[in-house]
Amino acid sequence: MAEEKAEFLKGTLDMLILKIVALGPIHGYAIAQRIQQISREFFQLQQGSLYPALHRLEDRGWLQAEWKATDTGRDAKFYSLTRGGRRQLEAEVVNWERLTEAVALILRTAE
């Protein structure tokens, strides 16, 4: 099951990160925690998946980052969504809704 979740996550990770960051500036560790909490522990992001994705999204201009102190006083990179990131999130949500509707239509087909 863990392998299936990892494969599923690969295809949706960018969209999930963009959605969490759209809620307000947040650092990487908190992004992973929020995704885990909201998904009721279904998704558990490893650093080896999260940080390369954050760098990729930043390189694409969808996220911007700024170093700030966390609640614990440590410095961390806080990510926020750019205009392009907001547009990308909207496009990915539309595509996701179309995909899930198409899958649902197939699953509702009588045998």
Secondary structure, DSSP 8 states (H G I E B T S, - for coil): -HHHHHHHHHHHHHHHHHHHHHTS-EEHHHHHHHHHHHTTTS----HHHHHHHHHHHHHTTSEEEEEEE-TTS-EEEEEEE-HHHHHHHHHHHHHHHHHHHHHHHHHTS--
